[in-house]
Amino acid sequence: MGTKTKFGFAAFVATGLIASAGFAYADAQAQEGTAETVIAPQPEATDAPVFISEEVVQPLPETDETAKIADASDAEPEFAKASSLRELVAEVDAPSTMSPDLECLTGAVYFESRGEPIEGQLAVAQVIINRTESSAFPSDYCGVVTQRAQFSFVKNGRIPSRRSNAGAWERARKIARIAHEGLWNSEARDSLYFHATYVKPRWARTKQARATIKTHVFYR
């Protein structure tokens, strides 16, 4: 083979190699571009929780203490079902011990109204309770009962201790409890005053009568 022929053949081979390298490079670039375009975008972050199932709230185990509370809330005193005040008085127990304040309320019921029907006795107790809730009177039962010139049975600011009728005293204790605990609505409602039917005090003219029970008239 001549020199020219050898030189021409070498040039031809070199040109082919360069072309092949160029095609390989272009193909690699194309594949790189494709790889970039298929990258999936990342989801945006969110603070909202995603639940894959329903929430389950497990009940706390019941202890002896929680059982007692549940039983107490469901329990209802038998006397709460009383159909009349007389029935309630028969069913309710007199307080086994009484605070000084409840003693004063009981004393007022006994000495002021033991000869009245139980509705009248409850009304007297209700007046005393209403007065403790009014800014015009003392805020406790003893203060109301012993207030000067309010109850005729009070002597020198003291409630008598003599109780001649044990049955009437026991009933007065029950009435005081019923009134104090609000176990029965009194006919006296919001009354703050009362007087006997056989007297006509001047102050009664400026008050509104609420009820008349036997020998007592009750006013607001």
Backbone as CSV, one residue per row, in Angstrom:
resi,resn,N_x,N_y,N_z,CA_x,CA_y,CA_z,C_x,C_y,C_z
1,MET,0.883,-1.209,0.000,0.000,0.000,0.000,0.891,1.219,0.000
2,GLY,0.496,2.208,-0.769,1.331,3.404,-0.864,1.184,4.280,0.342
3,THR,2.099,5.218,0.387,2.087,6.147,1.537,0.812,6.952,1.571
4,LYS,0.365,7.408,0.454,-0.845,8.242,0.402,-2.048,7.441,0.837
5,THR,-2.033,6.164,0.385,-3.195,5.329,0.729,-3.235,5.096,2.233
6,LYS,-2.067,4.791,2.846,-2.015,4.602,4.302,-2.477,5.852,5.053
7,PHE,-2.019,6.976,4.569,-2.393,8.248,5.259,-3.897,8.490,5.139
8,GLY,-4.444,8.201,3.957,-5.895,8.434,3.779,-6.712,7.493,4.624
9,PHE,-6.257,6.228,4.747,-6.995,5.257,5.560,-6.952,5.658,7.027
10,ALA,-5.843,6.126,7.545,-5.713,6.553,8.964,-6.597,7.743,9.242
11,ALA,-6.658,8.648,8.303,-7.526,9.834,8.505,-8.976,9.436,8.567
12,PHE,-9.315,8.448,7.714,-10.712,7.992,7.698,-11.094,7.354,9.031
13,VAL,-10.168,6.530,9.570,-10.427,5.880,10.875,-10.535,6.917,11.967
14,ALA,-9.660,7.892,11.975,-9.682,8.938,13.020,-10.963,9.713,12.983
15,THR,-11.407,10.011,11.746,-12.663,10.769,11.617,-13.822,9.972,12.164
16,GLY,-13.815,8.648,11.914,-14.902,7.800,12.444,-14.904,7.742,13.947
17,LEU,-13.727,7.671,14.545,-13.643,7.633,16.010,-14.162,8.922,16.647
18,ILE,-13.788,10.043,16.008,-14.261,11.345,16.552,-15.760,11.451,16.454
19,ALA,-16.291,10.977,15.347,-17.757,11.048,15.175,-18.449,10.179,16.202
20,SER,-17.885,8.969,16.429,-18.498,8.054,17.421,-18.470,8.679,18.804
21,ALA,-17.343,9.294,19.144,-17.240,9.952,20.462,-18.244,11.065,20.596
22,GLY,-18.450,11.778,19.504,-19.427,12.888,19.552,-20.825,12.383,19.760
23,PHE,-21.163,11.285,19.041,-22.514,10.721,19.232,-22.706,10.202,20.650
24,ALA,-21.680,9.576,21.221,-21.775,9.049,22.594,-21.973,10.171,23.600
25,TYR,-21.262,11.275,23.396,-21.391,12.420,24.310,-22.780,13.025,24.235
26,ALA,-23.260,13.183,22.963,-24.609,13.748,22.789,-25.652,12.867,23.421
27,ASP,-25.492,11.548,23.281,-26.471,10.610,23.868,-26.454,10.703,25.388
28,ALA,-25.248,10.826,25.945,-25.156,10.949,27.418,-25.817,12.219,27.912
29,GLN,-25.648,13.308,27.173,-26.275,14.572,27.547,-27.791,14.467,27.495
30,ALA,-28.260,13.787,26.450,-29.717,13.625,26.322,-30.272,12.823,27.481
31,GLN,-29.544,11.754,27.862,-30.019,10.936,28.986,-29.992,11.726,30.274
32,GLU,-28.990,12.573,30.473,-28.937,13.418,31.681,-30.122,14.342,31.759
33,GLY,-30.470,14.966,30.663,-31.631,15.866,30.633,-32.905,15.129,30.952
34,THR,-33.041,13.938,30.419,-34.251,13.138,30.682,-34.352,12.817,32.160
35,ALA,-33.223,12.460,32.791,-33.239,12.127,34.213,-33.697,13.300,35.036
36,GLU,-33.320,14.507,34.663,-33.731,15.685,35.424,-35.221,15.940,35.308
37,THR,-35.794,15.700,34.167,-37.210,16.032,33.965,-38.147,15.054,34.637
38,VAL,-37.712,13.849,34.978,-38.623,12.866,35.564,-38.583,12.878,37.087
39,ILE,-37.819,13.775,37.689,-37.799,13.852,39.165,-39.139,14.385,39.650
40,ALA,-39.844,13.606,40.457,-41.185,14.007,40.944,-41.055,15.100,41.983
41,PRO,-41.931,16.103,41.925,-41.884,17.177,42.950,-42.270,16.637,44.311
42,GLN,-41.614,17.160,45.343,-41.920,16.731,46.717,-43.210,17.388,47.213
43,PRO,-44.074,16.634,47.925,-45.316,17.256,48.459,-44.988,18.329,49.478
44,GLU,-45.812,19.367,49.473,-45.619,20.469,50.412,-45.898,19.985,51.838
45,ALA,-45.104,20.497,52.762,-45.299,20.127,54.159,-46.578,20.749,54.688
46,THR,-47.275,20.043,55.537,-48.508,20.576,56.148,-48.524,20.226,57.626
47,ASP,-49.126,21.122,58.428,-49.209,20.899,59.876,-50.415,20.062,60.269
48,ALA,-51.386,19.920,59.352,-52.608,19.199,59.698,-52.327,17.714,59.828
49,PRO,-52.729,17.079,60.942,-52.487,15.644,61.094,-53.357,14.861,60.129
50,VAL,-52.856,13.759,59.690,-53.598,12.889,58.782,-53.878,11.595,59.512
51,PHE,-55.167,11.297,59.722,-55.558,10.089,60.440,-55.807,8.971,59.427
52,ILE,-55.209,7.859,59.697,-55.426,6.725,58.793,-56.551,5.834,59.288
53,SER,-57.053,6.127,60.473,-58.207,5.392,61.001,-58.908,6.279,62.003
54,GLU,-60.066,5.867,62.497,-60.818,6.684,63.453,-60.098,6.708,64.797
55,GLU,-60.277,7.843,65.497,-59.690,7.958,66.827,-60.415,7.020,67.788
56,VAL,-59.678,6.465,68.697,-60.265,5.550,69.666,-60.048,6.124,71.057
57,VAL,-61.122,6.335,71.792,-61.036,6.829,73.161,-61.298,5.666,74.082
58,GLN,-60.312,5.317,74.859,-60.474,4.189,75.761,-60.989,4.672,77.100
59,PRO,-62.051,4.073,77.641,-62.563,4.492,78.952,-61.570,4.178,80.045
60,LEU,-61.495,5.108,81.028,-60.604,4.869,82.152,-61.162,3.746,83.005
61,PRO,-60.308,2.963,83.593,-60.818,1.891,84.465,-61.553,2.481,85.651
62,GLU,-62.675,1.900,85.996,-63.498,2.414,87.099,-62.882,1.999,88.419
63,THR,-62.647,2.999,89.265,-62.112,2.731,90.593,-63.240,2.735,91.597
64,ASP,-62.941,2.333,92.815,-63.959,2.341,93.876,-64.470,3.748,94.115
65,GLU,-63.557,4.752,94.012,-63.935,6.133,94.292,-64.901,6.660,93.235
66,THR,-64.597,6.383,91.936,-65.484,6.862,90.872,-66.824,6.161,90.940
67,ALA,-66.828,4.905,91.353,-68.093,4.181,91.492,-68.943,4.791,92.580
68,LYS,-68.309,5.213,93.673,-69.054,5.849,94.764,-69.669,7.158,94.306
69,ILE,-68.903,7.953,93.533,-69.421,9.234,93.044,-70.613,9.011,92.131
70,ALA,-70.503,8.018,91.260,-71.606,7.723,90.341,-72.844,7.286,91.101
71,ASP,-72.644,6.445,92.120,-73.785,5.982,92.908,-74.433,7.129,93.657
72,ALA,-73.611,8.059,94.161,-74.148,9.193,94.913,-74.960,10.109,94.020
73,SER,-74.500,10.312,92.771,-75.213,11.200,91.862,-76.536,10.587,91.416
74,ASP,-76.571,9.246,91.326,-77.794,8.579,90.884,-78.790,8.409,92.021
75,ALA,-78.269,8.416,93.235,-79.155,8.184,94.373,-80.070,9.384,94.586
76,GLU,-81.290,9.130,94.944,-82.255,10.194,95.203,-82.953,9.896,96.516
77,PRO,-82.934,10.851,97.471,-83.583,10.586,98.746,-85.055,10.239,98.547
78,GLU,-85.533,9.327,99.383,-86.931,8.913,99.259,-87.880,10.083,99.489
79,PHE,-87.515,10.980,100.423,-88.437,12.069,100.734,-88.523,13.092,99.603
80,ALA,-87.594,12.982,98.601,-87.680,13.897,97.458,-88.925,13.615,96.617
81,LYS,-89.516,12.440,96.824,-90.702,12.063,96.065,-91.993,12.339,96.835
82,ALA,-91.889,13.015,97.965,-93.070,13.297,98.788,-94.075,14.125,98.003
83,SER,-95.347,13.789,98.127,-96.394,14.478,97.374,-97.000,15.648,98.142
84,SER,-96.662,15.790,99.417,-97.185,16.901,100.219,-96.177,17.252,101.303
85,LEU,-96.325,18.439,101.857,-95.431,18.858,102.928,-95.601,17.952,104.140
86,ARG,-96.827,17.561,104.423,-97.067,16.674,105.568,-96.331,15.346,105.389
87,GLU,-96.386,14.822,104.177,-95.678,13.574,103.891,-94.173,13.755,104.026
88,LEU,-93.673,14.905,103.578,-92.244,15.188,103.679,-91.811,15.268,105.133
89,VAL,-92.596,15.961,105.952,-92.263,16.091,107.377,-92.240,14.709,108.037
90,ALA,-93.140,13.829,107.617,-93.186,12.484,108.185,-91.971,11.653,107.776
91,GLU,-91.447,11.891,106.588,-90.358,11.066,106.060,-88.970,11.575,106.404
92,VAL,-88.813,12.882,106.498,-87.479,13.438,106.721,-87.079,13.280,108.182
93,ASP,-85.786,13.104,108.407,-85.265,12.999,109.768,-84.880,14.373,110.288
94,ALA,-85.098,14.572,111.578,-84.623,15.799,112.209,-83.096,15.741,112.275
95,PRO,-82.416,16.871,112.168,-80.942,16.860,112.229,-80.464,16.238,113.538
96,SER,-79.496,15.330,113.455,-78.967,14.704,114.666,-78.162,15.707,115.491
97,THR,-77.448,16.597,114.807,-76.753,17.701,115.463,-77.076,18.979,114.699
98,MET,-77.096,20.081,115.389,-77.435,21.353,114.760,-76.398,22.414,115.096
99,SER,-76.093,23.224,114.117,-75.206,24.363,114.340,-75.960,25.417,115.148
100,PRO,-75.258,26.357,115.760,-75.948,27.424,116.483,-76.941,28.177,115.599
101,ASP,-76.583,28.374,114.324,-77.473,29.087,113.409,-78.765,28.307,113.171
102,LEU,-78.648,26.997,112.983,-79.837,26.182,112.775,-80.657,26.075,114.049
103,GLU,-80.009,26.131,115.199,-80.725,26.168,116.481,-81.593,27.422,116.559
104,CYS,-81.063,28.556,116.097,-81.833,29.802,116.122,-83.041,29.719,115.195
105,LEU,-82.860,29.114,114.023,-83.973,28.960,113.090,-85.034,28.040,113.678
106,THR,-84.602,26.956,114.296,-85.540,26.028,114.927,-86.290,26.703,116.069
107,GLY,-85.564,27.478,116.869,-86.201,28.179,117.977,-87.272,29.150,117.504
108,ALA,-87.009,29.840,116.406,-87.995,30.783,115.865,-89.239,30.046,115.385
109,VAL,-89.050,28.912,114.724,-90.201,28.119,114.261,-91.010,27.648,115.456
110,TYR,-90.342,27.173,116.478,-91.035,26.640,117.658,-91.762,27.728,118.438
111,PHE,-91.051,28.769,118.821,-91.647,29.780,119.696,-92.603,30.715,118.955
112,GLU,-92.385,30.935,117.688,-93.218,31.876,116.942,-94.424,31.206,116.296
113,SER,-94.319,29.916,115.964,-95.406,29.342,115.158,-95.744,27.887,115.458
114,ARG,-95.413,27.382,116.622,-95.693,25.967,116.880,-97.190,25.656,116.898
115,GLY,-98.047,26.676,117.118,-99.494,26.467,117.089,-100.080,26.584,115.690
116,GLU,-99.241,26.906,114.700,-99.681,27.065,113.314,-99.589,25.727,112.568
117,PRO,-100.307,25.584,111.462,-100.111,24.388,110.629,-98.681,24.361,110.095
118,ILE,-98.249,23.190,109.648,-96.852,23.072,109.205,-96.540,24.014,108.043
119,GLU,-97.533,24.331,107.214,-97.309,25.304,106.131,-96.967,26.675,106.695
120,GLY,-97.640,27.042,107.807,-97.357,28.312,108.455,-96.001,28.323,109.134
121,GLN,-95.614,27.199,109.700,-94.297,27.096,110.332,-93.181,27.207,109.286
122,LEU,-93.394,26.545,108.155,-92.404,26.639,107.085,-92.310,28.071,106.562
123,ALA,-93.433,28.761,106.507,-93.440,30.146,106.015,-92.636,31.058,106.941
124,VAL,-92.748,30.848,108.253,-91.972,31.646,109.210,-90.476,31.395,108.997
125,ALA,-90.116,30.130,108.842,-88.718,29.806,108.587,-88.247,30.442,107.277
126,GLN,-89.102,30.463,106.259,-88.728,31.036,104.961,-88.482,32.534,105.063
127,VAL,-89.278,33.229,105.872,-89.071,34.668,106.072,-87.689,34.929,106.665
128,ILE,-87.309,34.127,107.640,-86.000,34.299,108.276,-84.877,34.053,107.264
129,ILE,-85.026,33.016,106.469,-84.020,32.721,105.438,-83.951,33.850,104.419
130,ASN,-85.113,34.346,103.991,-85.150,35.453,103.021,-84.456,36.692,103.567
131,ARG,-84.613,36.935,104.866,-83.984,38.121,105.460,-82.455,38.015,105.435
132,THR,-81.938,36.814,105.622,-80.471,36.663,105.590,-79.916,36.953,104.200
133,GLU,-80.761,36.869,103.179,-80.324,37.123,101.807,-80.592,38.560,101.370
134,SER,-81.143,39.371,102.280,-81.424,40.774,101.993,-80.421,41.667,102.715
135,SER,-79.971,42.700,102.033,-78.995,43.615,102.641,-79.602,44.450,103.756
136,ALA,-80.922,44.433,103.886,-81.589,45.231,104.920,-81.575,44.542,106.287
137,PHE,-81.123,43.278,106.346,-81.155,42.504,107.583,-79.808,41.817,107.800
138,PRO,-79.594,41.287,109.018,-78.367,40.530,109.270,-78.245,39.333,108.326
139,SER,-77.029,38.850,108.153,-76.769,37.808,107.164,-76.780,36.387,107.726
140,ASP,-77.156,36.229,108.989,-77.228,34.886,109.571,-78.533,34.732,110.348
141,TYR,-78.957,33.497,110.576,-80.245,33.229,111.220,-80.319,33.827,112.621
142,CYS,-79.271,33.626,113.399,-79.303,34.142,114.777,-79.396,35.668,114.786
143,GLY,-78.679,36.311,113.869,-78.741,37.767,113.799,-80.131,38.265,113.445
144,VAL,-80.796,37.565,112.522,-82.161,37.947,112.126,-83.137,37.743,113.280
145,VAL,-83.057,36.578,113.914,-84.027,36.236,114.965,-83.873,37.133,116.182
146,THR,-82.636,37.447,116.556,-82.408,38.248,117.763,-82.351,39.746,117.485
147,GLN,-82.594,40.158,116.256,-82.588,41.590,115.951,-83.638,42.307,116.804
148,ARG,-83.298,43.448,117.259,-84.148,44.172,118.210,-85.542,44.446,117.637
149,ALA,-86.556,44.168,118.457,-87.963,44.490,118.173,-88.503,43.763,116.929
150,GLN,-88.029,42.563,116.671,-88.507,41.815,115.514,-89.376,40.623,115.923
151,PHE,-88.956,39.868,116.914,-89.717,38.699,117.359,-90.016,38.854,118.852
152,SER,-91.301,38.760,119.181,-91.732,39.036,120.554,-91.234,38.000,121.554
153,PHE,-90.938,36.789,121.143,-90.479,35.758,122.077,-89.027,35.967,122.507
154,VAL,-88.273,36.802,121.788,-86.879,37.080,122.122,-86.830,38.095,123.262
155,LYS,-86.134,37.758,124.330,-86.024,38.625,125.504,-84.565,39.018,125.734
156,ASN,-84.318,40.313,125.701,-82.961,40.828,125.896,-81.956,40.194,124.926
157,GLY,-82.419,40.020,123.697,-81.540,39.485,122.670,-81.266,37.996,122.785
158,ARG,-82.061,37.292,123.592,-81.830,35.863,123.803,-83.086,35.061,123.461
159,ILE,-82.884,33.883,122.907,-83.979,32.971,122.589,-84.200,32.061,123.791
160,PRO,-85.430,31.899,124.265,-85.690,31.035,125.432,-85.198,29.604,125.178
161,SER,-84.782,28.940,126.222,-84.312,27.564,126.105,-85.367,26.559,126.554
162,ARG,-86.406,27.019,127.218,-87.445,26.112,127.722,-88.323,25.611,126.576
163,ARG,-88.466,24.299,126.489,-89.297,23.681,125.452,-90.293,22.756,126.134
164,SER,-91.518,23.185,126.206,-92.525,22.432,126.953,-93.164,21.317,126.143
165,ASN,-92.997,21.331,124.829,-93.644,20.353,123.972,-92.584,19.657,123.113
166,ALA,-92.221,18.433,123.521,-91.152,17.706,122.830,-91.532,17.386,121.388
167,GLY,-92.808,17.036,121.163,-93.256,16.717,119.809,-93.189,17.931,118.897
168,ALA,-93.583,19.094,119.430,-93.542,20.327,118.638,-92.101,20.730,118.342
169,TRP,-91.193,20.478,119.313,-89.777,20.807,119.090,-89.179,19.911,118.006
170,GLU,-89.538,18.624,118.052,-89.040,17.705,117.020,-89.537,18.127,115.638
171,ARG,-90.784,18.531,115.552,-91.342,18.984,114.273,-90.670,20.277,113.815
172,ALA,-90.406,21.173,114.759,-89.725,22.430,114.407,-88.336,22.162,113.852
173,ARG,-87.652,21.162,114.385,-86.327,20.797,113.874,-86.428,20.313,112.433
174,LYS,-87.445,19.522,112.147,-87.646,19.039,110.775,-87.980,20.191,109.832
175,ILE,-88.861,21.075,110.279,-89.236,22.223,109.443,-88.016,23.092,109.158
176,ALA,-87.186,23.295,110.186,-85.981,24.107,109.997,-85.059,23.464,108.967
177,ARG,-84.918,22.161,109.022,-84.075,21.470,108.042,-84.663,21.585,106.633
178,ILE,-85.955,21.374,106.508,-86.605,21.451,105.195,-86.419,22.847,104.595
179,ALA,-86.599,23.871,105.407,-86.454,25.243,104.917,-84.995,25.551,104.575
180,HIS,-84.103,25.155,105.462,-82.676,25.444,105.270,-82.129,24.763,104.022
181,GLU,-82.549,23.535,103.755,-82.050,22.787,102.602,-82.894,23.008,101.351
182,GLY,-83.972,23.796,101.466,-84.808,24.085,100.299,-85.514,22.861,99.754
183,LEU,-85.997,21.997,100.643,-86.624,20.750,100.210,-88.084,20.926,99.795
184,TRP,-88.679,22.085,100.145,-90.076,22.327,99.790,-90.293,23.825,99.587
185,ASN,-91.051,24.187,98.571,-91.334,25.599,98.303,-92.431,26.100,99.233
186,SER,-92.132,27.172,99.937,-93.098,27.739,100.874,-94.063,28.688,100.170
187,GLU,-95.270,28.750,100.669,-96.264,29.694,100.150,-95.828,31.135,100.384
188,ALA,-94.963,31.329,101.359,-94.495,32.686,101.669,-93.602,33.239,100.565
189,ARG,-93.022,32.366,99.752,-92.159,32.748,98.629,-91.048,33.711,99.071
190,ASP,-91.084,34.963,98.588,-89.994,35.905,98.884,-90.343,36.870,100.015
191,SER,-91.269,36.507,100.866,-91.715,37.405,101.952,-90.581,37.748,102.908
192,LEU,-90.636,38.983,103.389,-89.664,39.448,104.379,-90.326,39.840,105.699
193,TYR,-91.660,39.884,105.715,-92.388,40.334,106.898,-93.619,39.466,107.099
194,PHE,-94.107,39.432,108.329,-95.401,38.807,108.590,-95.952,39.374,109.901
195,HIS,-97.229,39.261,110.064,-97.861,39.665,111.324,-99.117,38.827,111.533
196,ALA,-99.625,38.852,112.756,-100.836,38.101,113.077,-102.044,38.793,112.460
197,THR,-103.050,38.011,112.133,-104.246,38.565,111.479,-105.051,39.478,112.407
198,TYR,-104.857,39.374,113.691,-105.638,40.180,114.630,-104.993,41.538,114.915
199,VAL,-103.895,41.863,114.234,-103.308,43.203,114.359,-103.187,43.814,112.970
200,LYS,-103.093,45.147,112.924,-102.969,45.848,111.652,-101.859,46.899,111.752
201,PRO,-100.610,46.478,111.606,-99.495,47.431,111.705,-99.470,48.389,110.514
202,ARG,-98.986,49.600,110.765,-98.945,50.613,109.708,-98.033,50.213,108.555
203,TRP,-96.940,49.550,108.866,-95.988,49.214,107.807,-96.596,48.298,106.744
204,ALA,-97.643,47.551,107.127,-98.248,46.611,106.175,-98.874,47.326,104.982
205,ARG,-99.219,48.603,105.155,-99.854,49.341,104.060,-98.916,49.547,102.873
206,THR,-97.629,49.544,103.141,-96.656,49.797,102.067,-96.048,48.499,101.509
207,LYS,-96.569,47.363,101.974,-96.034,46.076,101.528,-97.059,45.326,100.676
208,GLN,-96.557,44.343,99.973,-97.415,43.522,99.119,-97.639,42.167,99.773
209,ALA,-98.906,41.830,100.010,-99.222,40.556,100.660,-98.907,39.392,99.724
210,ARG,-98.304,38.358,100.291,-97.950,37.166,99.527,-98.860,35.980,99.872
211,ALA,-99.162,35.812,101.147,-99.987,34.673,101.551,-100.563,34.915,102.941
212,THR,-101.686,34.278,103.208,-102.273,34.241,104.543,-102.419,32.778,104.928
213,ILE,-101.775,32.406,106.023,-101.812,31.020,106.497,-102.288,31.037,107.941
214,LYS,-103.488,30.585,108.136,-104.169,30.580,109.438,-104.117,31.970,110.069
215,THR,-103.304,32.190,111.091,-103.329,33.485,111.779,-102.181,34.414,111.397
216,HIS,-101.464,34.111,110.320,-100.341,34.954,109.905,-100.516,35.420,108.456
217,VAL,-100.189,36.685,108.216,-100.178,37.259,106.871,-98.729,37.575,106.517
218,PHE,-98.317,37.175,105.330,-96.917,37.331,104.904,-96.816,38.358,103.790
219,TYR,-95.756,39.195,103.884,-95.588,40.319,102.948,-94.168,40.365,102.388
220,ARG,-94.107,41.031,101.234,-92.808,41.383,100.643,-92.697,42.906,100.660
